[in-house]
Amino acid sequence: MASLIGSIFSGSTGESADKIIAYNSTYGAAATAQAYFSAALTATTPEVRAFLAGYCSQSLTGHEEIMNYMIQKKWVNPYDQPENQLSTVVQESLSSFKAH
């Protein structure tokens, strides 16, 4: 397992690997929360709706924790202009593709 992870991040320093993992985790947590939210909206029984809403809340909490970590590390600036935020996300996405 260590060799697999090492091969994925072979050219990355510890911090850049952490950054890549954090960005990917936020995308995954956001997608998970959206999926549970959509499922909760279409659920037919109150029990299933409550069950799915609980998972949605857990996903949102996880996303919030990762985002707070990224803000603390100054990888993300939530008060930046939207154009600059989008540019940063595109650059990070392209750099993660270049790392592989």
N, CA, C and O atoms as a GROMACS GRO file, in nm:
protein
  400
    1MET      N    1   0.082  -0.120   0.000
    1MET     CA    2   0.000   0.000   0.000
    1MET      C    3   0.086   0.125   0.000
    1MET      O    4   0.056   0.222  -0.070
    2ALA      N    5   0.194   0.124   0.079
    2ALA     CA    6   0.282   0.240   0.084
    2ALA      C    7   0.343   0.267  -0.052
    2ALA      O    8   0.362   0.384  -0.088
    3SER      N    9   0.376   0.164  -0.129
    3SER     CA   10   0.435   0.184  -0.260
    3SER      C   11   0.333   0.244  -0.358
    3SER      O   12   0.371   0.321  -0.446
    4LEU      N   13   0.205   0.209  -0.343
    4LEU     CA   14   0.101   0.267  -0.428
    4LEU      C   15   0.089   0.416  -0.401
    4LEU      O   16   0.087   0.496  -0.494
    5ILE      N   17   0.080   0.452  -0.275
    5ILE     CA   18   0.068   0.594  -0.238
    5ILE      C   19   0.195   0.668  -0.276
    5ILE      O   20   0.189   0.781  -0.323
    6GLY      N   21   0.310   0.604  -0.257
    6GLY     CA   22   0.437   0.666  -0.296
    6GLY      C   23   0.444   0.691  -0.444
    6GLY      O   24   0.498   0.793  -0.488
    7SER      N   25   0.391   0.600  -0.524
    7SER     CA   26   0.394   0.618  -0.669
    7SER      C   27   0.299   0.729  -0.714
    7SER      O   28   0.326   0.799  -0.812
    8ILE      N   29   0.189   0.745  -0.643
    8ILE     CA   30   0.094   0.851  -0.678
    8ILE      C   31   0.155   0.988  -0.651
    8ILE      O   32   0.139   1.081  -0.730
    9PHE      N   33   0.225   1.000  -0.538
    9PHE     CA   34   0.281   1.129  -0.498
    9PHE      C   35   0.433   1.131  -0.511
    9PHE      O   36   0.500   1.196  -0.431
   10SER      N   37   0.487   1.061  -0.609
   10SER     CA   38   0.632   1.045  -0.619
   10SER      C   39   0.704   1.178  -0.634
   10SER      O   40   0.813   1.194  -0.579
   11GLY      N   41   0.649   1.272  -0.706
   11GLY     CA   42   0.718   1.400  -0.726
   11GLY      C   43   0.673   1.508  -0.630
   11GLY      O   44   0.715   1.622  -0.644
   12SER      N   45   0.590   1.476  -0.534
   12SER     CA   46   0.533   1.576  -0.446
   12SER      C   47   0.605   1.579  -0.313
   12SER      O   48   0.652   1.478  -0.262
   13THR      N   49   0.612   1.699  -0.258
   13THR     CA   50   0.661   1.712  -0.122
   13THR      C   51   0.548   1.676  -0.028
   13THR      O   52   0.435   1.656  -0.072
   14GLY      N   53   0.576   1.667   0.100
   14GLY     CA   54   0.473   1.631   0.197
   14GLY      C   55   0.356   1.727   0.196
   14GLY      O   56   0.241   1.686   0.201
   15GLU      N   57   0.387   1.858   0.190
   15GLU     CA   58   0.278   1.956   0.194
   15GLU      C   59   0.197   1.955   0.067
   15GLU      O   60   0.074   1.967   0.072
   16SER      N   61   0.261   1.941  -0.049
   16SER     CA   62   0.182   1.941  -0.173
   16SER      C   63   0.097   1.815  -0.182
   16SER      O   64  -0.013   1.819  -0.238
   17ALA      N   65   0.146   1.703  -0.129
   17ALA     CA   66   0.064   1.582  -0.126
   17ALA      C   67  -0.056   1.602  -0.034
   17ALA      O   68  -0.167   1.560  -0.067
   18ASP      N   69  -0.033   1.665   0.081
   18ASP     CA   70  -0.144   1.696   0.172
   18ASP      C   71  -0.247   1.786   0.105
   18ASP      O   72  -0.367   1.769   0.123
   19LYS      N   73  -0.199   1.881   0.029
   19LYS     CA   74  -0.287   1.975  -0.041
   19LYS      C   75  -0.372   1.901  -0.144
   19LYS      O   76  -0.493   1.925  -0.154
   20ILE      N   77  -0.310   1.812  -0.219
   20ILE     CA   78  -0.384   1.735  -0.320
   20ILE      C   79  -0.490   1.649  -0.253
   20ILE      O   80  -0.604   1.643  -0.299
   21ILE      N   81  -0.452   1.582  -0.144
   21ILE     CA   82  -0.548   1.498  -0.072
   21ILE      C   83  -0.662   1.582  -0.015
   21ILE      O   84  -0.778   1.540  -0.019
   22ALA      N   85  -0.630   1.699   0.038
   22ALA     CA   86  -0.734   1.786   0.096
   22ALA      C   87  -0.831   1.833  -0.012
   22ALA      O   88  -0.952   1.829   0.010
   23TYR      N   89  -0.780   1.877  -0.126
   23TYR     CA   90  -0.869   1.920  -0.235
   23TYR      C   91  -0.959   1.805  -0.280
   23TYR      O   92  -1.079   1.822  -0.296
   24ASN      N   93  -0.900   1.688  -0.301
   24ASN     CA   94  -0.980   1.572  -0.344
   24ASN      C   95  -1.084   1.533  -0.239
   24ASN      O   96  -1.195   1.492  -0.273
   25SER      N   97  -1.047   1.545  -0.113
   25SER     CA   98  -1.140   1.511  -0.005
   25SER      C   99  -1.258   1.608   0.000
   25SER      O  100  -1.371   1.567   0.024
   26THR      N  101  -1.231   1.736  -0.023
   26THR     CA  102  -1.343   1.833  -0.022
   26THR      C  103  -1.439   1.805  -0.137
   26THR      O  104  -1.560   1.814  -0.120
   27TYR      N  105  -1.384   1.771  -0.254
   27TYR     CA  106  -1.471   1.740  -0.367
   27TYR      C  107  -1.555   1.616  -0.338
   27TYR      O  108  -1.674   1.613  -0.368
   28GLY      N  109  -1.492   1.517  -0.279
   28GLY     CA  110  -1.564   1.394  -0.245
   28GLY      C  111  -1.671   1.416  -0.140
   28GLY      O  112  -1.782   1.364  -0.151
   29ALA      N  113  -1.637   1.495  -0.037
   29ALA     CA  114  -1.734   1.522   0.070
   29ALA      C  115  -1.852   1.604   0.017
   29ALA      O  116  -1.967   1.580   0.055
   30ALA      N  117  -1.825   1.698  -0.070
   30ALA     CA  118  -1.933   1.779  -0.128
   30ALA      C  119  -2.024   1.693  -0.214
   30ALA      O  120  -2.146   1.706  -0.209
   31ALA      N  121  -1.966   1.605  -0.294
   31ALA     CA  122  -2.046   1.517  -0.380
   31ALA      C  123  -2.130   1.420  -0.296
   31ALA      O  124  -2.245   1.393  -0.329
   32THR      N  125  -2.071   1.369  -0.188
   32THR     CA  126  -2.144   1.278  -0.101
   32THR      C  127  -2.262   1.348  -0.036
   32THR      O  128  -2.373   1.294  -0.032
   33ALA      N  129  -2.238   1.468   0.016
   33ALA     CA  130  -2.346   1.544   0.079
   33ALA      C  131  -2.458   1.573  -0.021
   33ALA      O  132  -2.577   1.562   0.012
   34GLN      N  133  -2.420   1.608  -0.142
   34GLN     CA  134  -2.521   1.636  -0.245
   34GLN      C  135  -2.603   1.512  -0.277
   34GLN      O  136  -2.724   1.520  -0.296
   35ALA      N  137  -2.537   1.398  -0.284
   35ALA     CA  138  -2.608   1.273  -0.314
   35ALA      C  139  -2.706   1.238  -0.202
   35ALA      O  140  -2.821   1.201  -0.229
   36TYR      N  141  -2.662   1.249  -0.076
   36TYR     CA  142  -2.752   1.220   0.036
   36TYR      C  143  -2.867   1.320   0.042
   36TYR      O  144  -2.980   1.283   0.074
   37PHE      N  145  -2.840   1.446   0.012
   37PHE     CA  146  -2.945   1.547   0.011
   37PHE      C  147  -3.049   1.516  -0.096
   37PHE      O  148  -3.170   1.524  -0.070
   38SER      N  149  -3.003   1.481  -0.214
   38SER     CA  150  -3.096   1.446  -0.322
   38SER      C  151  -3.179   1.323  -0.286
   38SER      O  152  -3.299   1.318  -0.312
   39ALA      N  153  -3.113   1.225  -0.226
   39ALA     CA  154  -3.185   1.104  -0.186
   39ALA      C  155  -3.287   1.134  -0.077
   39ALA      O  156  -3.397   1.079  -0.076
   40ALA      N  157  -3.250   1.224   0.017
   40ALA     CA  158  -3.343   1.260   0.124
   40ALA      C  159  -3.465   1.332   0.069
   40ALA      O  160  -3.577   1.314   0.118
   41LEU      N  161  -3.444   1.415  -0.034
   41LEU     CA  162  -3.557   1.486  -0.094
   41LEU      C  163  -3.654   1.393  -0.165
   41LEU      O  164  -3.774   1.419  -0.169
   42THR      N  165  -3.603   1.285  -0.219
   42THR     CA  166  -3.690   1.194  -0.294
   42THR      C  167  -3.739   1.076  -0.211
   42THR      O  168  -3.818   0.994  -0.260
   43ALA      N  169  -3.694   1.066  -0.086
   43ALA     CA  170  -3.738   0.954   0.000
   43ALA      C  171  -3.887   0.967   0.028
   43ALA      O  172  -3.940   1.077   0.042
   44THR      N  173  -3.953   0.853   0.034
   44THR     CA  174  -4.099   0.855   0.051
   44THR      C  175  -4.143   0.844   0.196
   44THR      O  176  -4.255   0.884   0.228
   45THR      N  177  -4.060   0.791   0.282
   45THR     CA  178  -4.100   0.777   0.422
   45THR      C  179  -4.019   0.871   0.511
   45THR      O  180  -3.902   0.898   0.482
   46PRO      N  181  -4.079   0.921   0.618
   46PRO     CA  182  -4.007   1.011   0.708
   46PRO      C  183  -3.885   0.947   0.774
   46PRO      O  184  -3.786   1.014   0.801
   47GLU      N  185  -3.892   0.816   0.799
   47GLU     CA  186  -3.779   0.747   0.861
   47GLU      C  187  -3.656   0.746   0.770
   47GLU      O  188  -3.544   0.774   0.813
   48VAL      N  189  -3.680   0.714   0.643
   48VAL     CA  190  -3.569   0.711   0.547
   48VAL      C  191  -3.517   0.852   0.524
   48VAL      O  192  -3.396   0.873   0.513
   49ARG      N  193  -3.608   0.950   0.517
   49ARG     CA  194  -3.567   1.089   0.501
   49ARG      C  195  -3.477   1.135   0.615
   49ARG      O  196  -3.375   1.199   0.592
   50ALA      N  197  -3.515   1.102   0.738
   50ALA     CA  198  -3.436   1.139   0.855
   50ALA      C  199  -3.300   1.068   0.854
   50ALA      O  200  -3.198   1.127   0.887
   51PHE      N  201  -3.301   0.941   0.816
   51PHE     CA  202  -3.178   0.863   0.807
   51PHE      C  203  -3.080   0.926   0.708
   51PHE      O  204  -2.962   0.944   0.740
   52LEU      N  205  -3.129   0.959   0.590
   52LEU     CA  206  -3.043   1.018   0.486
   52LEU      C  207  -3.001   1.160   0.523
   52LEU      O  208  -2.889   1.201   0.493
   53ALA      N  209  -3.089   1.234   0.588
   53ALA     CA  210  -3.054   1.370   0.631
   53ALA      C  211  -2.941   1.366   0.734
   53ALA      O  212  -2.857   1.456   0.736
   54GLY      N  213  -2.940   1.265   0.819
   54GLY     CA  214  -2.832   1.249   0.916
   54GLY      C  215  -2.697   1.227   0.848
   54GLY      O  216  -2.597   1.285   0.888
   55TYR      N  217  -2.696   1.143   0.745
   55TYR     CA  218  -2.573   1.121   0.670
   55TYR      C  219  -2.530   1.247   0.595
   55TYR      O  220  -2.411   1.276   0.584
   56CYS      N  221  -2.627   1.321   0.544
   56CYS     CA  222  -2.597   1.447   0.477
   56CYS      C  223  -2.529   1.544   0.574
   56CYS      O  224  -2.431   1.609   0.538
   57SER      N  225  -2.581   1.552   0.696
   57SER     CA  226  -2.521   1.640   0.798
   57SER      C  227  -2.379   1.596   0.831
   57SER      O  228  -2.291   1.680   0.848
   58GLN      N  229  -2.356   1.466   0.840
   58GLN     CA  230  -2.221   1.417   0.867
   58GLN      C  231  -2.125   1.452   0.754
   58GLN      O  232  -2.009   1.488   0.778
   59SER      N  233  -2.171   1.441   0.631
   59SER     CA  234  -2.088   1.476   0.516
   59SER      C  235  -2.055   1.624   0.514
   59SER      O  236  -1.942   1.664   0.485
   60LEU      N  237  -2.154   1.706   0.547
   60LEU     CA  238  -2.131   1.850   0.552
   60LEU      C  239  -2.031   1.886   0.663
   60LEU      O  240  -1.948   1.974   0.645
   61THR      N  241  -2.040   1.819   0.776
   61THR     CA  242  -1.947   1.844   0.885
   61THR      C  243  -1.805   1.805   0.844
   61THR      O  244  -1.710   1.878   0.873
   62GLY      N  245  -1.790   1.693   0.776
   62GLY     CA  246  -1.659   1.652   0.727
   62GLY      C  247  -1.602   1.751   0.627
   62GLY      O  248  -1.484   1.783   0.632
   63HIS      N  249  -1.686   1.798   0.537
   63HIS     CA  250  -1.644   1.899   0.439
   63HIS      C  251  -1.600   2.026   0.509
   63HIS      O  252  -1.499   2.086   0.473
   64GLU      N  253  -1.675   2.068   0.610
   64GLU     CA  254  -1.642   2.189   0.685
   64GLU      C  255  -1.506   2.175   0.755
   64GLU      O  256  -1.427   2.269   0.756
   65GLU      N  257  -1.480   2.060   0.813
   65GLU     CA  258  -1.352   2.037   0.883
   65GLU      C  259  -1.234   2.044   0.786
   65GLU      O  260  -1.131   2.103   0.816
   66ILE      N  261  -1.251   1.982   0.670
   66ILE     CA  262  -1.143   1.985   0.571
   66ILE      C  263  -1.122   2.127   0.521
   66ILE      O  264  -1.008   2.170   0.505
   67MET      N  265  -1.231   2.200   0.495
   67MET     CA  266  -1.218   2.338   0.448
   67MET      C  267  -1.152   2.425   0.554
   67MET      O  268  -1.068   2.509   0.520
   68ASN      N  269  -1.186   2.408   0.680
   68ASN     CA  270  -1.121   2.485   0.787
   68ASN      C  271  -0.972   2.457   0.790
   68ASN      O  272  -0.892   2.548   0.810
   69TYR      N  273  -0.934   2.332   0.771
   69TYR     CA  274  -0.792   2.295   0.766
   69TYR      C  275  -0.723   2.365   0.649
   69TYR      O  276  -0.612   2.416   0.664
   70MET      N  277  -0.789   2.366   0.534
   70MET     CA  278  -0.730   2.430   0.416
   70MET      C  279  -0.720   2.581   0.433
   70MET      O  280  -0.624   2.642   0.387
   71ILE      N  281  -0.817   2.641   0.499
   71ILE     CA  282  -0.810   2.785   0.527
   71ILE      C  283  -0.697   2.814   0.624
   71ILE      O  284  -0.623   2.911   0.606
   72GLN      N  285  -0.684   2.731   0.726
   72GLN     CA  286  -0.577   2.747   0.824
   72GLN      C  287  -0.439   2.738   0.758
   72GLN      O  288  -0.348   2.813   0.793
   73LYS      N  289  -0.424   2.648   0.662
   73LYS     CA  290  -0.298   2.631   0.589
   73LYS      C  291  -0.279   2.738   0.481
   73LYS      O  292  -0.174   2.744   0.417
   74LYS      N  293  -0.381   2.823   0.461
   74LYS     CA  294  -0.381   2.929   0.360
   74LYS      C  295  -0.376   2.874   0.217
   74LYS      O  296  -0.323   2.938   0.126
   75TRP      N  297  -0.432   2.755   0.198
   75TRP     CA  298  -0.445   2.698   0.066
   75TRP      C  299  -0.569   2.753  -0.004
   75TRP      O  300  -0.578   2.751  -0.126
   76VAL      N  301  -0.664   2.802   0.076
   76VAL     CA  302  -0.790   2.856   0.025
   76VAL      C  303  -0.815   2.988   0.097
   76VAL      O  304  -0.795   2.999   0.218
   77ASN      N  305  -0.860   3.087   0.021
   77ASN     CA  306  -0.898   3.216   0.079
   77ASN      C  307  -1.047   3.238   0.053
   77ASN      O  308  -1.084   3.275  -0.058
   78PRO      N  309  -1.132   3.216   0.153
   78PRO     CA  310  -1.276   3.226   0.130
   78PRO      C  311  -1.324   3.369   0.101
   78PRO      O  312  -1.437   3.387   0.055
   79TYR      N  313  -1.241   3.468   0.128
   79TYR     CA  314  -1.281   3.607   0.107
   79TYR      C  315  -1.222   3.666  -0.020
   79TYR      O  316  -1.236   3.785  -0.046
   80ASP      N  317  -1.157   3.583  -0.100
   80ASP     CA  318  -1.101   3.625  -0.227
   80ASP      C  319  -1.214   3.645  -0.328
   80ASP      O  320  -1.324   3.595  -0.311
   81GLN      N  321  -1.184   3.718  -0.433
   81GLN     CA  322  -1.282   3.739  -0.540
   81GLN      C  323  -1.316   3.605  -0.605
   81GLN      O  324  -1.228   3.520  -0.618
   82PRO      N  325  -1.440   3.585  -0.647
   82PRO     CA  326  -1.479   3.458  -0.708
   82PRO      C  327  -1.392   3.418  -0.828
   82PRO      O  328  -1.363   3.300  -0.847
   83GLU      N  329  -1.350   3.516  -0.908
   83GLU     CA  330  -1.266   3.485  -1.023
   83GLU      C  331  -1.132   3.428  -0.977
   83GLU      O  332  -1.081   3.333  -1.038
   84ASN      N  333  -1.075   3.484  -0.871
   84ASN     CA  334  -0.948   3.435  -0.818
   84ASN      C  335  -0.964   3.297  -0.756
   84ASN      O  336  -0.875   3.212  -0.769
   85GLN      N  337  -1.075   3.274  -0.688
   85GLN     CA  338  -1.101   3.141  -0.631
   85GLN      C  339  -1.110   3.036  -0.740
   85GLN      O  340  -1.053   2.928  -0.728
   86LEU      N  341  -1.182   3.068  -0.847
   86LEU     CA  342  -1.196   2.975  -0.959
   86LEU      C  343  -1.060   2.949  -1.024
   86LEU      O  344  -1.028   2.835  -1.057
   87SER      N  345  -0.982   3.053  -1.042
   87SER     CA  346  -0.848   3.039  -1.100
   87SER      C  347  -0.760   2.948  -1.014
   87SER      O  348  -0.686   2.866  -1.066
   88THR      N  349  -0.769   2.964  -0.882
   88THR     CA  350  -0.691   2.881  -0.790
   88THR      C  351  -0.731   2.736  -0.801
   88THR      O  352  -0.645   2.647  -0.804
   89VAL      N  353  -0.860   2.709  -0.807
   89VAL     CA  354  -0.909   2.571  -0.817
   89VAL      C  355  -0.863   2.508  -0.949
   89VAL      O  356  -0.823   2.392  -0.952
   90VAL      N  357  -0.870   2.584  -1.057
   90VAL     CA  358  -0.827   2.531  -1.187
   90VAL      C  359  -0.678   2.500  -1.184
   90VAL      O  360  -0.635   2.395  -1.233
   91GLN      N  361  -0.598   2.591  -1.126
   91GLN     CA  362  -0.453   2.568  -1.117
   91GLN      C  363  -0.422   2.444  -1.033
   91GLN      O  364  -0.335   2.365  -1.069
   92GLU      N  365  -0.492   2.428  -0.921
   92GLU     CA  366  -0.470   2.310  -0.837
   92GLU      C  367  -0.509   2.182  -0.909
   92GLU      O  368  -0.442   2.080  -0.896
   93SER      N  369  -0.618   2.187  -0.984
   93SER     CA  370  -0.661   2.069  -1.059
   93SER      C  371  -0.557   2.032  -1.165
   93SER      O  372  -0.523   1.915  -1.180
   94LEU      N  373  -0.509   2.132  -1.237
   94LEU     CA  374  -0.409   2.105  -1.340
   94LEU      C  375  -0.279   2.054  -1.280
   94LEU      O  376  -0.214   1.965  -1.336
   95SER      N  377  -0.240   2.109  -1.165
   95SER     CA  378  -0.116   2.063  -1.103
   95SER      C  379  -0.128   1.921  -1.050
   95SER      O  380  -0.029   1.847  -1.049
   96SER      N  381  -0.246   1.882  -1.008
   96SER     CA  382  -0.261   1.743  -0.962
   96SER      C  383  -0.255   1.646  -1.079
   96SER      O  384  -0.209   1.533  -1.063
   97PHE      N  385  -0.301   1.688  -1.198
   97PHE     CA  386  -0.288   1.604  -1.316
   97PHE      C  387  -0.142   1.594  -1.360
   97PHE      O  388  -0.097   1.489  -1.404
   98LYS      N  389  -0.068   1.705  -1.348
   98LYS     CA  390   0.073   1.705  -1.386
   98LYS      C  391   0.155   1.616  -1.295
   98LYS      O  392   0.256   1.558  -1.337
   99ALA      N  393   0.112   1.604  -1.168
   99ALA     CA  394   0.186   1.521  -1.072
   99ALA      C  395   0.179   1.375  -1.110
   99ALA      O  396   0.263   1.296  -1.066
  100HIS      N  397   0.081   1.337  -1.191
  100HIS     CA  398   0.065   1.195  -1.227
  100HIS      C  399   0.117   1.178  -1.365
  100HIS      O  400   0.115   1.067  -1.419
   0.00000   0.00000   0.00000
